[in-house]
Amino acid sequence: MAVSFESMHRPRTLAQLRASGWTSKSVKQEIHDNFLRKLQSGEDLYAGIIGYDDTVLPELNIAILAQHDLLFLGEKGQAKSRLMRLVSSFLDEAVPYIEDASIPLHDDPYRPITKRGRILVESCPADEVPIAWWSREDRYAERLAPGTKFADIIGEIDPAKLAAGVSMSAEDALHFGLIPRMHRGIFAMNELPELDELVQVGLFNILEERDVQIRGYPVKFDIDVLILFSANPATYNRSGKVIPQLKDRIGSIIHTHYPLERDQGVRILEQEVDQKADSGARIAEQEVAEANRPVARTVGAEVVVPYFMKELVEEVSRAARNSKYIDHQSGVSARLSLANYRTMIASARHRAAVLGEKPAVPRISDLGHLYASSLGKLELDMMGAHQMTERQVLDAVMAEAIATVFSEYVDKHGLAEIGQIFSEGVKIEVGDMLPSSHYAELIKRVPPIWDKAFEVNASQDPAVRASCIEFVLAGLYATDRISRSQRHGRIVYEV
């Protein structure tokens, strides 16, 4: 069992360390033991990870207990990097190392791997060997593969040391890269297939022999490091992108995926956007007292987000992933939903600030600004999209998302009374900068089903009611029940 030390009472010499009862472990054994302890105590192992409880996490748990080097395989925006960073939470709070400026690594005081470290431990009295502590946060390093050179992560011969007469096969001749410097820590490489083949060979050697070979000169080091990789299936499985020897040495492959259910995606939205808002921001409690869904919290303005608007933002991403116009191999990142959600909120806040309305409530017309936050994140399938522009593809995806969500509300709540209002010749103009009172004048009577269907206090709050009206109108249009015309940024719905 690891010995826990308060930072101010940590041993500062090798003698004190030995007297403390601290024991040396490999980094994989350390992670294994801490993980098992947390697992047995029922602690939250992967804070902030949603939708992986029955799929990804069981496989990751087994791989950690198996003490494997890991590859996280999935399309962009599937929390691969976050999972890699969370693995570092199973490290000890800090580990001791020999404190000496001439030692380039965090050498284990009990098992030094450098020449200088061994000399210090063997020739100096234990109470004269200084000890410092390496924190958990600093024991994790991450690198993006494109542009990474051999010298960056493995090392290079130092010409100045050669000029001083040091042999090229000696460790003293080396300037170490990131992986040797992460001895006793975790090194993560994102987008493995984009890594140069020469660097992959160096990684293979570390995974197989745990040593370093630079320019053909083997330098024996018992490097202790957990290596994590991430990759996209489309490139990882492509012949020649990853050398077979390196693939063979990766202990476990953890397959990730996008949220299986829309509600999971909405929960991710709420976690990543709502909870990052200023904790001191005041919420318009009087406007949402009867609401039973979470609301967005933002700084400088009170924002109420009807749940169906969150569903729409997430459904846009889900529809894009299934669209024949979008390149499926590239994937549609969860960052699309996050960026679109923030854009929608920003549009609502802008309207509220200009018109002096409270609270700010997003509407369908706010989705007209999603081009800016969406187009750079979608890659078209040139065969499927044919001659369609990116904007036309996004319009088709948004129309499908609106139709899907609206149809579910119709099936669940009926909405016949609401639909009846718009089937009696009512003509309604909507727009992202129209005041909520504009909608209130057009719709004098709100049917009782309104509040039940939308789970927000639509009957009493004009801004919320305006959002509900636009949702119904857009849904009726998306399901071919009414028509619309568009001019100068305004949309007119009519029978």
Buried (B, 14 or more C-beta within 10 A) or exposed (E): EBEEBEEEEBBBBBBBBBEBEBEBBBBBEBBBBBBBEBBEEEEEBBEEBBBBEEBBBEBBBEBBEEBBBBBBBBBBBBBBBEBBBBBBBBBBBBBBBBBBEEBBBBBBBBBBBBEBBBEBBEEEEBEEBBBBBBEBEEBBBBBBBEEBEBBBBBBBBBEEBEEEEBEBBEBBBBBBBBBBBBBBBBBBBBBBBBBBEEBBBBBBBBBEBBBBBBEEBEBEBEBBBBBBBBBBBBBBEEEEBBBEBBBEBBBBBBEBEBBEEBBBBBBBBBEBBBEEBEEEBEBBEEBBEEBEBBBBBBEEBBBBBBBBBBBBBBBBBBBBBEBEBBBBEBBBBBBBBBBBBBBBBBBBBBBBEEBEBBBBBBBBBBBBBBBEBBBEBBBBBEEBBEEBEBEEBBBBBBBBBBBBBBEBBBEEBEBEBBBEBBEEEBEBBBBBEBBBEBBBEBBEEBBEBBBEBBBBBBBBBBBBBBBBBBBBBBBBBBBEBBEBEEEEEBBBBBE
